Amino acid sequence: FALVEGVPFTNNQAERDLRPAKVKQKVSGCFRTQQGAKVYVRLQAVISTCRKQERNVYAFLRALFAYQPVSLLAG
């Protein structure tokens, strides 16, 4: 952040991105399996990225699960 303009000097966004997983863990007590935790984190990352890129999350997930080519790369 000291050398690149526009980079925030706090980690607030990173903490906001972690919050939904922590809330889910708190509400349910834990993730039942390691695999379940991995799936949850991956889906949450996709949803978070879509929202940051102002994409339609529902349309993106429909395309993803319909095996249509999709990309999370900005552009």
Backbone as ProteinMPNN parsed JSONL, in Angstrom:
{"seq_chain_A": "FALVEGVPFTNNQAERDLRPAKVKQKVSGCFRTQQGAKVYVRLQAVISTCRKQERNVYAFLRALFAYQPVSLLAG", "coords_chain_A": {"N_chain_A": [[0.811, -1.192, 0.0], [2.068, 1.152, 0.489], [3.573, 1.689, -1.712], [1.991, 1.373, -3.942], [-0.598, 2.982, -5.495], [-3.988, 3.227, -4.472], [-4.252, 0.82, -3.151], [-5.681, -0.555, -0.309], [-4.895, 0.269, 3.107], [-5.652, -1.286, 5.183], [-6.84, -4.45, 6.514], [-9.507, -4.917, 6.319], [-11.296, -5.818, 4.285], [-10.454, -8.442, 3.847], [-11.047, -9.552, 6.326], [-13.819, -9.246, 6.307], [-14.442, -11.003, 4.275], [-13.889, -13.438, 5.464], [-15.75, -13.621, 7.477], [-18.462, -14.772, 6.911], [-17.938, -17.58, 6.861], [-17.025, -18.037, 9.438], [-19.272, -17.325, 10.933], [-21.09, -19.272, 10.041], [-19.816, -21.545, 11.035], [-20.014, -20.999, 13.764], [-22.805, -20.986, 14.182], [-23.616, -23.577, 13.376], [-21.954, -25.104, 14.879], [-19.786, -26.626, 13.959], [-17.956, -27.688, 11.037], [-18.929, -30.669, 9.525], [-17.326, -32.431, 8.088], [-14.041, -32.462, 6.646], [-14.091, -32.282, 3.897], [-16.636, -31.15, 3.488], [-16.212, -28.616, 4.575], [-14.312, -27.634, 2.779], [-15.797, -27.542, 0.383], [-17.774, -25.677, 1.093], [-16.189, -23.372, 1.546], [-15.099, -22.946, -0.996], [-17.412, -22.451, -2.564], [-18.333, -20.17, -1.245], [-16.248, -18.433, -1.813], [-16.534, -18.132, -4.579], [-19.057, -16.897, -4.683], [-18.528, -14.527, -3.257], [-16.581, -13.36, -4.922], [-18.047, -12.98, -7.285], [-19.911, -11.083, -6.389], [-18.201, -8.932, -5.771], [-17.355, -8.311, -8.314], [-19.641, -7.401, -9.344], [-21.415, -9.178, -10.577], [-24.128, -11.337, -11.591], [-24.907, -13.526, -9.218], [-26.56, -15.793, -9.048], [-27.024, -16.429, -11.78], [-24.413, -16.982, -12.564], [-23.776, -19.241, -10.968], [-25.708, -21.024, -11.921], [-24.831, -21.382, -14.571], [-22.342, -22.482, -14.032], [-22.988, -24.945, -12.739], [-24.319, -26.114, -14.794], [-22.402, -26.933, -16.398], [-21.375, -25.1, -18.208], [-18.987, -23.019, -19.848], [-17.299, -20.893, -17.664], [-15.784, -18.047, -16.081], [-13.898, -16.591, -13.465], [-12.183, -14.575, -13.743], [-11.471, -11.168, -13.829], [-12.805, -8.864, -16.139]], "CA_chain_A": [[0.0, 0.0, 0.0], [2.932, 2.329, 0.533], [4.179, 1.921, -3.018], [1.008, 1.257, -5.019], [-1.769, 3.81, -5.244], [-5.273, 2.546, -4.528], [-4.272, -0.381, -2.319], [-6.07, -0.153, 1.048], [-3.887, 0.01, 4.137], [-6.227, -2.131, 6.234], [-7.241, -5.777, 6.053], [-10.945, -5.028, 6.568], [-11.96, -6.638, 3.269], [-10.108, -9.84, 4.117], [-11.82, -9.977, 7.491], [-15.219, -9.36, 5.878], [-14.563, -12.219, 3.467], [-13.836, -14.597, 6.359], [-16.862, -13.598, 8.435], [-19.541, -15.749, 6.689], [-17.515, -18.932, 7.247], [-16.964, -18.089, 10.9], [-20.655, -17.307, 11.423], [-21.649, -20.602, 9.779], [-19.207, -22.461, 11.995], [-20.562, -20.695, 15.083], [-24.214, -21.38, 14.227], [-23.77, -25.029, 13.27], [-21.054, -25.766, 15.82], [-18.565, -26.989, 13.237], [-18.185, -28.37, 9.77], [-18.926, -32.093, 9.87], [-16.187, -33.097, 7.461], [-13.067, -31.592, 5.984], [-14.6, -32.097, 2.533], [-17.736, -30.193, 3.569], [-15.625, -27.295, 4.797], [-13.683, -27.219, 1.52], [-16.856, -27.194, -0.568], [-18.373, -24.428, 1.555], [-15.246, -22.27, 1.33], [-14.997, -22.696, -2.444], [-18.641, -21.788, -3.015], [-18.359, -18.83, -0.661], [-15.277, -17.626, -2.565], [-17.155, -17.82, -5.87], [-20.121, -15.921, -4.429], [-17.889, -13.269, -2.882], [-15.937, -12.794, -6.106], [-19.114, -12.496, -8.173], [-20.459, -9.84, -5.827], [-17.203, -7.869, -5.931], [-17.312, -7.965, -9.735], [-21.007, -6.988, -9.671], [-22.026, -10.175, -11.457], [-25.305, -12.013, -11.076], [-24.427, -14.752, -8.575], [-27.441, -16.899, -9.429], [-26.751, -16.785, -13.179], [-23.084, -17.581, -12.618], [-23.841, -20.596, -10.408], [-26.478, -21.86, -12.861], [-23.933, -21.724, -15.677], [-21.3, -23.362, -13.492], [-23.531, -26.281, -12.499], [-24.79, -26.643, -16.075], [-21.161, -27.257, -17.113], [-21.079, -24.11, -19.234], [-17.706, -22.379, -19.526], [-17.381, -19.656, -16.886], [-14.495, -17.602, -15.571], [-13.949, -15.575, -12.421], [-11.204, -13.54, -14.039], [-12.085, -9.87, -14.115], [-12.569, -8.421, -17.506]], "C_chain_A": [[0.854, 1.257, 0.0], [3.485, 2.679, -0.844], [3.18, 1.934, -4.165], [-0.242, 2.048, -4.648], [-3.052, 2.982, -5.359], [-5.363, 1.278, -3.704], [-4.628, 0.04, -0.895], [-5.002, -0.525, 2.076], [-4.444, -0.769, 5.318], [-6.561, -3.496, 5.644], [-8.739, -5.997, 6.267], [-11.643, -5.925, 5.556], [-11.666, -8.116, 3.489], [-10.909, -10.369, 5.303], [-13.299, -10.119, 7.15], [-15.437, -10.629, 5.063], [-14.566, -13.475, 4.335], [-15.064, -14.715, 7.26], [-17.965, -14.622, 8.15], [-19.166, -17.178, 7.102], [-17.485, -19.069, 8.763], [-18.368, -18.095, 11.501], [-21.304, -18.669, 11.207], [-21.107, -21.606, 10.784], [-19.796, -22.25, 13.388], [-22.0, -21.197, 15.214], [-24.357, -22.898, 14.241], [-22.87, -25.789, 14.24], [-19.733, -26.145, 15.188], [-18.951, -27.474, 11.847], [-18.045, -29.86, 10.059], [-17.75, -32.847, 9.272], [-15.254, -32.056, 6.867], [-13.539, -31.284, 4.563], [-15.737, -31.074, 2.516], [-17.232, -28.774, 3.767], [-14.994, -26.767, 3.513], [-14.721, -26.78, 0.495], [-17.485, -25.857, -0.189], [-17.467, -23.239, 1.241], [-15.125, -21.941, -0.154], [-16.237, -21.985, -2.975], [-18.72, -20.359, -2.486], [-17.388, -17.906, -1.397], [-15.85, -17.213, -3.919], [-18.222, -16.74, -5.689], [-19.533, -14.554, -4.106], [-17.252, -12.584, -4.089], [-16.968, -12.246, -7.081], [-19.678, -11.173, -7.671], [-19.489, -8.681, -5.996], [-17.114, -7.401, -7.378], [-18.682, -7.533, -10.257], [-21.638, -7.888, -10.727], [-23.262, -10.754, -10.787], [-24.859, -13.378, -10.532], [-25.251, -15.957, -9.023], [-27.151, -17.368, -10.855], [-25.392, -17.465, -13.305], [-23.114, -19.022, -12.11], [-24.646, -21.534, -11.307], [-25.592, -22.31, -14.016], [-22.865, -22.712, -15.214], [-21.81, -24.79, -13.342], [-24.141, -26.909, -13.746], [-23.599, -26.987, -16.975], [-20.912, -26.338, -18.304], [-19.763, -23.432, -18.86], [-17.926, -21.043, -18.814], [-15.988, -19.307, -16.386], [-14.715, -16.55, -14.499], [-12.915, -14.478, -12.652], [-11.924, -12.255, -14.395], [-11.83, -9.506, -15.569], [-13.712, -8.556, -18.334]], "O_chain_A": [[0.405, 2.313, -0.444], [3.826, 3.832, -1.108], [3.48, 2.448, -5.243], [-0.86, 1.806, -3.611], [-3.174, 2.136, -6.245], [-6.447, 0.71, -3.568], [-3.957, 0.899, -0.324], [-4.295, -1.52, 1.918], [-3.778, -0.899, 6.345], [-6.563, -3.674, 4.426], [-9.188, -7.137, 6.383], [-12.502, -6.72, 5.936], [-12.555, -8.952, 3.329], [-11.389, -11.502, 5.28], [-13.963, -11.024, 7.656], [-16.492, -11.257, 5.151], [-15.187, -14.474, 3.97], [-15.373, -15.802, 7.749], [-18.384, -15.304, 9.085], [-20.003, -17.903, 7.639], [-17.876, -20.102, 9.305], [-18.619, -18.802, 12.477], [-21.995, -19.171, 12.094], [-21.856, -22.423, 11.32], [-20.049, -23.215, 14.11], [-22.368, -21.767, 16.241], [-25.13, -23.444, 15.028], [-23.02, -27.001, 14.399], [-18.679, -26.004, 15.807], [-20.13, -27.644, 11.536], [-17.125, -30.265, 10.771], [-17.237, -33.791, 9.874], [-15.645, -30.915, 6.622], [-13.401, -30.157, 4.087], [-15.792, -30.225, 1.626], [-17.772, -27.834, 3.184], [-15.127, -25.585, 3.195], [-14.545, -25.767, -0.181], [-17.705, -25.003, -1.049], [-17.929, -22.219, 0.73], [-15.054, -20.769, -0.522], [-16.129, -21.031, -3.745], [-19.13, -19.448, -3.205], [-17.678, -16.724, -1.582], [-15.671, -16.075, -4.351], [-18.277, -15.781, -6.46], [-19.993, -13.538, -4.626], [-17.372, -11.37, -4.256], [-16.782, -11.166, -7.642], [-19.895, -10.249, -8.456], [-19.901, -7.569, -6.327], [-16.832, -6.232, -7.64], [-18.862, -7.325, -11.457], [-22.306, -7.417, -11.647], [-23.421, -10.672, -9.569], [-24.482, -14.267, -11.296], [-24.7, -17.012, -9.338], [-27.044, -18.569, -11.106], [-25.24, -18.418, -14.069], [-22.55, -19.918, -12.738], [-24.305, -22.71, -11.44], [-25.603, -23.481, -14.394], [-22.531, -23.66, -15.925], [-21.147, -25.737, -13.764], [-24.445, -28.102, -13.757], [-23.765, -27.291, -18.156], [-20.307, -26.749, -19.294], [-19.458, -23.289, -17.676], [-18.649, -20.176, -19.306], [-15.119, -20.173, -16.283], [-15.613, -15.716, -14.611], [-12.79, -13.558, -11.845], [-12.878, -12.261, -15.173], [-10.779, -9.806, -16.136], [-13.661, -8.221, -19.517]]}, "name": "protein", "num_of_chains": 1, "seq": "FALVEGVPFTNNQAERDLRPAKVKQKVSGCFRTQQGAKVYVRLQAVISTCRKQERNVYAFLRALFAYQPVSLLAG"}
